[in-house]
Amino acid sequence: MEITQLRYFLKLAERGNFTRAAEDLYLSQPALSRSIAKLEEELGQPLFERHARTVELTDAGRMLLPRAEQILTLVDDTMAEITDDGKTGRIRLGTIPTIAPYLLPPLLRGFATKCPQANVVVFEEVTEKLLQRVLHGEIDLAILALPVPKQHLQVEELFEEELRLVLPLDHPLSKKKQIVIDDLQAYSFVLLDETHCLSNDIVSFCRQRSIQPVSVEHTSQLATVQELVSLGHGISLVPAMACNLDDSPRRIYRHLSGTQPTRMVALVANPYRFESRLVRQFRDFVKAFRFSKK
């Protein structure tokens, strides 16, 4: 039984599909299938029940799962402790798509000045997948928006960010001096798809104020939301960090008067994992970092 086989086993158990697991591991599907088959042959038991498009753990697979996690945690933590000089090494950072392109460039540029020999590897995924990666020790830290629906994680709030109204240039609301939440009732929204926590934040904010946003478009990219608004498909609420970096003349951003919609950006880690001195330095840097607000 090899360490690599256990890593492949855990990834397949997580993804439940050979193709998706192979993509995550940067392997060909036949190579992953051969590795799993060899492991099953060594153990004398099938670890997965194969279906047309999915796989499920057998009783033997369920027995192996927590032990494989323990073995890999011990191996990874031992390697990290032995090689920990506080200056070199790898930091595995996860973040959600509505934060990554706006916050990470200045953040990583600043940290590179402080620790030029460090290698920060970025994983950009939706919240649920990032939390799974943190729990499994696949990433060291994650920057995302609250709430975090997982136990056994350490959560540190970084900053609260305003969500601003984005409108096409000729929208009727653009002429109002003050816009309140009730003004939005008559207009359709453009939202990210349901896997993005930003859409949940927007819908929750509106419903708390007895407004039901009618979504006419769903997309997976915030930049697409902005473009659809410019084309007159609806209005939306987007994070301030995305507004600050947008210089398009085809849309405008407005603050809502009264109670403003916001999201809380936080840093998430697994407190049960070994944390290197380099990761600790990066954590402290992130907590002290101040993103430019306009």
N, C-alpha and C positions, 0 to 999 in steps of 0.2 A: 504494500500500500504506500503510495507516494503522496507527498504534500500537494503536488499539482493536481492529482486525481481528486483529492478532497475539495480543493478549490472549485474544480469543475462540477463536482457533485453538488456543492452548495449553490452554485449559480443556477444549475438546472432545476434544483428544488425550488429556488426562489422564482424563476421565470416560468416554470411549468411547460416549457416548449423548447425543443432543441434549437430551432432557428434563432429565436430571440436570445437564448443563452449563449450560443456561439457568437452572435454579433457582439454581445457585451464583452466576451472574452477575446475578441479579435481572432477567432479560430474559424476554420471551415466546419460545417456541420458533420461531415464524415469523421474528421479528427476528434471532435467531441464525442461522437457516438462510439468510436473505437476505445477512447479512454474510459468511458462509463462501462462499456461492455467488459473491458479488462478488469476493472475494479469489481464488477459483479462476479466475474469468473474467479477472482482471487478469494472473494468472500463466500462463494458457493451459494449466493442468494440473489434473486433479482431485487434491485433497489427501487425500480420504477415500473409502474404499469403503463404500457404504451397504448395510447389511443390514437385516433386518426390525426389529430392536430395537437394534442396535449399529452402530458405525462403526469402521473400522480405517484406519490411515495407509497411503497409497499410497507408492511409492518417492519421489515428489515431496514428499509430506508428511513422510517420514522425513528427507529432505534439509533441509527447512525448519525442522524442530523445533529442533535445536541452535542454529541461527542466530537464530531468533525469540527463544529464551531469552537469547542473548547481547545482542541488540538491546535487549530490555526491561530486562535487568539494567543495561546502560549508561545507558539513559534514566532509570530509577528512581534509580540511584545519583547521577547528575549532578544531578537535581532535589533529592535529599536533601542533597547537599553544599552546593549554592547557598543553600538556605533554612535551613540548620542554625544556629540560634541557641542551642540547648541548653535552651530554655524552652518553646517552642511546637512544635506538630507532632503527628503521630500515631504511636502505638506499636501495632503489630499483634501481639497476644498470643494464642497458642493454648494450650489446656489440655484435659485429658481429663475426661470427665463425673464421675469419682470424685474429682476434685480441685476442679473449678470452683466448685460451690456452697458449699464449706466454706472453702477458702483464699482465694479471690479477694475476697470482700467486705471483710475487714479489710485485705488487702494493697492493694487499689485505694483504699480510704478513706485509708490512710496515705500513699500516694504522691500523692493529690490534694492533701493538705495541703502536701507538699513542692513539687510542681509543678502548681499549680492551672490553668495554661493548657494543659497537655498533654491530649491526647485518646487514651485507651486503648480500642482496639477489640478485643473478645474473640471468638475463634473456639473453640467447644467441639466437639471431634470425637475419635474414637478415635485411638490412637497412630499407626497406619499413615498415616492421612490427614494428620495434623499433620506428620509427618516429610516427606511429599511437599510440603506447603506451605512448610516451612522450606527445603527444597532448591530449590524453584522461586522463592524470594524473595517468596512471597505473605504470609508472616508473618515478623516479626522474631525472635521468641523463642517457645519452647514450654516449658510446665511439665508434665512427665509422669513416669511411673514407669519405671525401668530394668527390663530391658535395652533398649537402642536398637539395632535391627538394621539400621543404616544407616552406611555409611562417609561420610567427608568432612563430618562434623558435629562441632561442638564441644560437649562434654557436661561440665557442672559439677554435681557432687552437691550438693544442698541440705541434706537431712536424711533420716534413716532413720525410718520410721514403723511402729509396731506395728499388726498386724492383730489385732483382738479378736473373741472368740467372741460371737455374738449368739444368744440363746435365747428361746423363748416363756416367759412368766412362770412357768408351771407345769411346765416341762420337768424330767425327772428329774436332769439334770446341774446344775440350778440349786441343788440342795441339797448338792452336794459342796463341801468347803472348798477343795480343789485339783483342777483339771482338767488332765489331761495329754493329749497328742495321741492316745494309744491309746484314750482314753475316747470319741473321736469315731467310732471304727470302725463302731459299730452304727447310726449315724444317717445319714439322707439329707441332702444339701446342697441349698441354693438358691443358684444361681450366676448371675452375669451371662452374657450370651451370649459366644460364643467370640471376638468382635471386641474384647472388653475385656481389657486386660492383667491386671487384678486376678484374673480367673478363672484365668489361666495361673499366676499367683503362688500361688494357693491349691492348685491341682492339683499343681504342682511340689513345694510344701512337703510335702503329704501323701504323695506318691509316694516322696519321698526317705526317708520314714520308714515305708515299706512299707504305706501306707494308700491305698486306692483310693476316693476320694469318689464316691458314687453320687448323681448329680444328678437331682432329681425336677422341678425347675423351671428355666427359663431366661428371663431378662428383660433389658431394655436399660437399666433404671434402678435405681440403688442403693436409692433410697427404696422401690421395689417389692419388692426383696429383703427389706428390713427388715419391710415389711408382711406378706409371705408367711410369714416366720418367725413373726411375731406370731400368724398364723392357724393355725400348726401344720403348715405344709407341709414343714418341715425346719429345719436349723440353717445357719449360715453364718459366714464370717469377713469383717469389714468394717474399713476404715481407722479409726484412732483419731479422726481429725478428724471423721468422720461420727458417731461415738459421742458425742463431746463436745457436739454440737449437737442431739442427739436427746433430747427430754424425754418420750417416750411411756411411759406406765405399763404398756404391754402387752408389753414385752420388757425383757430385762436383758443387760448386757454383762459378760463375764468375761475376765480375763487367763489365758492358758495358762501352766501351770507348766513349767519346764524350758526347752528351746529354743523361743523364741517366733517365730511367723511375722512377717515384716516386709516392707516394700517400701521401695525407695530412690527418693525424689523428686528429680528433677534438672531443670536448666535447659539447654535445647538451642538452639543457634544455628548459623547458617551462617557459618563464618569467612571465606569467600570473598566475602561481601557487604559493602558499605559499612555501617558502623554509626554512626549519628548520635550526637551528644553526648547527646541526650535519651534515646535507647535505652540508651546506656552508663550514664546515671544510673539508669534503671529497672533495668537488670541488677544494678548495685551495690546498689540498694535491696532487690531480691528476695533477693540473697545474704545481706544483713544482717538480713533480716526474721526474726523469731522467732514462729512460730505457737504459740499457747497450748496447752499439753499438760496433760491431767488424768490 
